[in-house]
Amino acid sequence: MSSTPAEYVPDGPDAQRIAAVIPYYRFKSIDRFYDVGGLVGDVEMFQLCIQILTHRYSGMDIDCVGGLDARGFLLGPPLALALKKPFFMLRKKGKMPDVVVGGSYSKEYKGDDAQGEDQLCIQRRAVQQGTRVLLIDDLIATGGTMLAAVELVKGQGGVVVEFACVVELKALKGTQRVQEQHPEIAAWSLISENILTRPGEQE
């Protein structure tokens, strides 16, 4: 893999440019839940984000890209196309046919309307023994969804090479939670809450 340009580093100059178009809001128990619409609605910044991700993963030994329900579906396909790798979805139970269902996990964001637990699923032939997978989501907070995704992929014999996200809410220690249980898996994020400086307006 080629060396990383200085402006591509987490919380670096280009990360700050991207963060500037992303408003954040209070959402349930999360103080700085960012609005992915601010990113995908800005063509230049969305392209830059995919460019940074592509640069990071173009030299890495991966077989496919898995995107987490639902915002990982926005980032995963353009990244997979740029890498010339297949893409698969990790969806909540009941959303796809011919699937393998993972274990239950607690929802990431607690609020008055949070009910019970969720399960992720993947289509049966998406991951096979030895498949090397890059997992991607827009955000990691408490790590519950990512941990469920890792365990589902590993349960099918896949190898999670790395999990990536645009925004990491580091104070919630989601990455730490995943790596405590799966220390062999690398993690990468572009933006921390430290540089989310554009408060959104809510009615």
C-alpha positions as MATLAB code, in Angstrom:
seq = 'MSSTPAEYVPDGPDAQRIAAVIPYYRFKSIDRFYDVGGLVGDVEMFQLCIQILTHRYSGMDIDCVGGLDARGFLLGPPLALALKKPFFMLRKKGKMPDVVVGGSYSKEYKGDDAQGEDQLCIQRRAVQQGTRVLLIDDLIATGGTMLAAVELVKGQGGVVVEFACVVELKALKGTQRVQEQHPEIAAWSLISENILTRPGEQE';
ca = [
       0.000    0.000    0.000;
       1.330    3.428   -0.925;
       2.082    5.975    1.750;
      -0.851    8.003    3.007;
      -0.934   11.702    2.088;
      -0.730   13.863    5.200;
      -4.125   15.416    4.457;
      -5.819   11.988    4.493;
      -5.052   11.142    8.124;
      -7.878   10.859   10.690;
      -8.968   14.320   11.867;
      -6.488   15.771    9.367;
      -7.023   18.629    6.905;
      -9.339   16.752    4.520;
     -11.225   15.153    7.391;
     -11.867   18.658    8.710;
     -13.117   19.784    5.296;
     -15.565   16.880    5.236;
     -16.637   17.458    8.839;
     -17.472   21.068    7.976;
     -20.390   19.943    5.771;
     -21.743   17.497    8.370;
     -24.186   18.927   10.907;
     -24.609   17.104   14.196;
     -27.686   16.721   16.359;
     -28.643   15.259   19.676;
     -30.275   11.890   18.904;
     -31.673    9.818   21.748;
     -28.705    9.245   24.074;
     -26.064   10.533   21.637;
     -25.009   14.186   21.922;
     -23.280   14.426   18.554;
     -25.046   12.111   16.149;
     -24.052   13.342   12.727;
     -26.328   13.752    9.711;
     -25.032   11.642    6.834;
     -27.227   13.718    4.509;
     -24.761   16.555    4.888;
     -22.041   14.329    3.440;
     -23.865   12.594    0.588;
     -25.555   15.873   -0.354;
     -22.206   17.538   -1.066;
     -20.791   15.970   -4.222;
     -17.244   17.253   -3.738;
     -16.971   16.145   -0.106;
     -18.649   12.777   -0.721;
     -16.234   12.125   -3.579;
     -13.310   13.136   -1.366;
     -14.480   10.761    1.363;
     -14.663    7.834   -1.075;
     -11.285    8.842   -2.505;
      -9.703    8.690    0.953;
     -11.259    5.303    1.670;
     -10.197    3.986   -1.726;
      -6.631    5.114   -1.158;
      -6.535    3.347    2.190;
      -7.902    0.035    0.942;
      -6.652   -0.191   -2.649;
      -3.511   -2.056   -1.628;
      -5.091   -4.196    1.073;
      -5.797   -7.904    0.632;
      -9.584   -7.991    0.745;
     -12.109  -10.014   -1.256;
     -15.276   -7.997   -0.677;
     -16.852   -5.066    1.141;
     -19.724   -5.487    3.594;
     -21.924   -2.504    4.445;
     -23.964   -2.296    7.639;
     -27.662   -1.454    7.650;
     -28.429    1.155    6.640;
     -25.939    3.964    6.131;
     -23.167    1.553    5.245;
     -25.198    0.999    2.076;
     -24.385    4.576    1.010;
     -20.621    4.240    1.464;
     -19.983    0.602    0.608;
     -21.085    0.424   -3.045;
     -19.013    3.352   -4.382;
     -16.016    2.112   -2.410;
     -16.452   -1.449   -3.660;
     -16.750   -0.236   -7.247;
     -13.585    1.831   -6.896;
     -11.768   -1.211   -5.487;
     -13.353   -3.524   -8.086;
     -14.633   -5.796   -5.334;
     -18.121   -7.216   -4.738;
     -20.362   -5.633   -2.137;
     -22.780   -7.322    0.245;
     -25.287   -6.006    2.751;
     -25.601   -6.812    6.428;
     -29.294   -6.127    6.943;
     -31.635   -6.351    9.853;
     -33.620   -9.565   10.071;
     -36.622   -9.831    7.771;
     -35.292   -7.530    5.022;
     -33.721  -10.047    2.588;
     -34.406  -13.557    1.275;
     -32.107  -16.603    1.537;
     -30.114  -15.436    4.533;
     -28.017  -16.521    7.470;
     -29.111  -14.753   10.659;
     -26.660  -13.702   13.358;
     -27.102  -13.473   17.096;
     -29.147  -10.828   18.860;
     -27.517   -7.563   19.869;
     -28.633   -4.536   21.825;
     -29.564   -1.471   19.829;
     -26.888    1.206   19.629;
     -29.018    4.155   20.671;
     -31.190    4.017   23.743;
     -34.327    6.095   23.868;
     -37.901    5.986   25.006;
     -38.932    4.184   21.821;
     -36.111    1.604   21.865;
     -37.627   -1.840   22.009;
     -35.805   -5.137   22.469;
     -32.922   -6.266   20.312;
     -32.002   -6.571   16.640;
     -30.368   -9.257   14.515;
     -28.256   -8.850   11.383;
     -28.297  -11.201    8.425;
     -26.330  -11.781    5.231;
     -27.224  -13.716    2.113;
     -25.965  -17.279    2.225;
     -23.256  -17.088   -0.406;
     -21.962  -13.614    0.434;
     -19.216  -14.911    2.743;
     -17.499  -18.277    2.570;
     -14.633  -19.951    4.376;
     -11.582  -17.690    4.178;
     -13.330  -14.721    2.528;
     -11.443  -11.567    3.514;
     -13.942   -8.835    4.352;
     -13.770   -5.089    4.865;
     -16.737   -3.928    6.961;
     -17.926   -0.350    6.636;
     -20.499    1.833    8.350;
     -20.998    5.556    8.566;
     -20.551    5.740   12.337;
     -19.409    3.690   15.306;
     -20.772    4.642   18.710;
     -21.195    1.934   21.335;
     -20.022   -0.760   18.914;
     -23.009   -3.089   19.267;
     -23.903   -3.234   15.585;
     -20.299   -3.588   14.439;
     -19.664   -6.350   16.956;
     -22.716   -8.228   15.666;
     -21.458   -7.791   12.091;
     -17.995   -9.090   12.951;
     -19.403  -12.145   14.684;
     -21.786  -12.902   11.814;
     -19.002  -12.758    9.224;
     -16.670  -14.846   11.373;
     -19.452  -17.327   11.992;
     -19.541  -18.026    8.242;
     -15.798  -18.614    8.150;
     -14.948  -15.140    6.888;
     -11.978  -13.066    7.995;
     -12.666   -9.454    8.949;
      -9.564   -7.602    7.820;
     -10.681   -4.231    9.140;
     -13.774   -2.275   10.031;
     -14.031    1.320    8.918;
     -16.341    4.237    9.521;
     -16.544    7.906    8.616;
     -17.268    9.099   12.167;
     -16.165    7.527   15.434;
     -17.666    8.769   18.681;
     -14.601    7.875   20.679;
     -16.064    8.777   24.045;
     -18.476    5.832   23.706;
     -15.576    3.363   23.231;
     -17.221    1.257   20.536;
     -13.969    0.434   18.781;
     -12.419   -0.587   22.076;
     -15.392   -2.857   22.778;
     -15.040   -4.664   19.443;
     -11.272   -5.034   19.701;
     -11.432   -6.336   23.258;
     -13.362   -9.303   21.910;
     -11.597   -9.514   18.526;
      -8.081   -8.101   19.030;
      -6.896   -9.377   15.649;
      -9.177   -6.985   13.759;
      -7.935   -3.534   12.802;
     -10.157   -0.456   12.934;
     -10.064    2.876   11.149;
     -12.129    6.049   11.268;
     -11.798    9.382    9.479;
     -13.542   11.846   11.793;
     -13.927   12.029   15.565;
     -16.471   14.058   17.503;
     -13.618   16.496   18.246;
     -13.909   17.999   14.768;
     -17.689   17.827   14.354;
     -18.182   21.550   14.844;
     -21.319   22.336   12.826;
     -24.431   22.121   15.039;
     -27.611   21.374   13.140;
     -30.914   23.123   13.617;
     -33.860   21.142   14.941;
     -37.474   22.163   15.156;
];
